[in-house]
Amino acid sequence: MYVAWTTVATAEDASRLAQGALEARLVACVQVDGPVTSHYPWKGRIESAREYRLVFKFLPEQADALETWIGAHHPYDIPEWIVARAEHVSEKYLSWARGTSTPGPSQK
């Protein structure tokens, strides 16, 4: 299983991305945290902004499709997209994730 995260400026954008990724069956789960405060350099200045962090949990075979989907639906020009492989996932949770995020026959 992989875990990835990104940030957006509004709760509405966070909800839209979470709902869309779930409806497309690209993820098993999306958690939204926030607001969080991000600090970063942008165009020669140090900026800070309130953002909402989304944490996506998904299967390795969905990684490319999810990254493409995020790129097409994210409101930022350069969205944060960081992916990490889970070191350990319980078999029950992994089984549940496979069942909830694998496209059914009518969705392929």
C-alpha positions as CSV (number, residue, x, y, z in Angstrom):
1,M,0.0,0.0,0.0
2,Y,1.1,3.6,-0.7
3,V,0.3,6.8,1.2
4,A,0.5,10.1,-0.6
5,W,-0.3,13.7,0.4
6,T,-1.0,17.0,-1.1
7,T,-2.3,20.4,0.1
8,V,-5.0,22.8,-1.1
9,A,-6.1,26.2,-0.1
10,T,-9.7,25.5,0.8
11,A,-11.8,22.9,2.6
12,E,-14.0,22.8,-0.5
13,D,-11.1,21.9,-2.8
14,A,-10.0,19.2,-0.3
15,S,-13.5,17.7,-0.2
16,R,-13.7,17.9,-4.0
17,L,-10.4,16.0,-4.5
18,A,-11.2,13.5,-1.8
19,Q,-14.7,12.7,-3.2
20,G,-13.4,12.6,-6.8
21,A,-10.6,10.2,-6.1
22,L,-13.0,7.9,-4.2
23,E,-15.6,8.0,-6.9
24,A,-13.0,7.1,-9.5
25,R,-12.0,4.2,-7.2
26,L,-8.4,5.3,-7.3
27,V,-8.0,5.2,-3.5
28,A,-9.2,3.2,-0.5
29,C,-9.3,6.2,1.8
30,V,-8.7,10.0,1.9
31,Q,-8.2,11.9,5.2
32,V,-8.3,15.7,5.3
33,D,-6.4,17.6,8.0
34,G,-6.4,21.3,8.6
35,P,-6.1,23.9,8.4
36,V,-2.4,23.6,8.6
37,T,0.1,26.4,8.1
38,S,2.7,25.8,5.3
39,H,5.9,27.9,5.0
40,Y,7.8,27.8,1.7
41,P,9.8,29.9,-0.7
42,W,7.8,31.2,-3.7
43,K,9.0,33.6,-6.4
44,G,12.0,34.8,-4.3
45,R,10.0,35.3,-1.1
46,I,9.2,33.2,2.0
47,E,5.5,32.7,2.1
48,S,3.1,31.2,4.6
49,A,-0.4,30.0,3.9
50,R,-3.3,28.2,5.6
51,E,-3.9,24.9,3.7
52,Y,-5.8,21.6,4.0
53,R,-3.7,18.5,3.8
54,L,-5.1,15.4,2.1
55,V,-3.7,12.0,2.8
56,F,-4.5,9.3,0.2
57,K,-4.2,5.5,0.8
58,F,-4.0,3.4,-2.3
59,L,-2.7,0.3,-3.9
60,P,0.6,0.3,-5.9
61,E,-1.2,-0.5,-9.2
62,Q,-3.2,2.7,-8.8
63,A,-0.2,5.0,-8.4
64,D,0.2,6.2,-12.0
65,A,-3.5,6.8,-12.5
66,L,-3.9,8.6,-9.2
67,E,-1.0,10.9,-9.9
68,T,-2.4,11.7,-13.4
69,W,-5.8,12.3,-11.9
70,I,-4.4,14.6,-9.2
71,G,-2.5,16.6,-11.8
72,A,-5.6,17.1,-13.9
73,H,-7.9,18.1,-11.0
74,H,-5.6,19.9,-8.5
75,P,-6.1,23.7,-8.4
76,Y,-2.4,24.5,-7.9
77,D,0.0,25.0,-10.8
78,I,2.7,23.0,-8.9
79,P,0.8,20.7,-6.5
80,E,2.7,19.0,-3.7
81,W,2.6,15.3,-4.5
82,I,4.7,13.0,-2.2
83,V,4.2,9.2,-2.2
84,A,5.6,6.8,0.4
85,R,5.3,3.0,0.5
86,A,3.8,1.8,3.7
87,E,6.3,-0.4,5.6
88,H,3.5,-2.6,7.1
89,V,-0.2,-2.8,6.5
90,S,-2.4,-5.2,8.5
91,E,-3.9,-7.9,6.3
92,K,-7.4,-7.0,7.2
93,Y,-7.0,-3.4,6.3
94,L,-5.2,-4.3,3.0
95,S,-7.9,-6.7,2.1
96,W,-10.5,-4.1,2.8
97,A,-8.6,-1.6,0.6
98,R,-8.4,-4.0,-2.3
99,G,-12.2,-4.5,-2.1
100,T,-13.1,-0.9,-2.0
101,S,-10.7,0.6,-4.5
102,T,-10.6,-2.0,-7.2
103,P,-12.8,-1.1,-10.1
104,G,-15.8,-3.4,-10.6
105,P,-16.6,-4.9,-14.0
106,S,-18.8,-1.9,-15.0
107,Q,-16.0,0.5,-14.1
108,K,-13.1,-0.9,-16.1
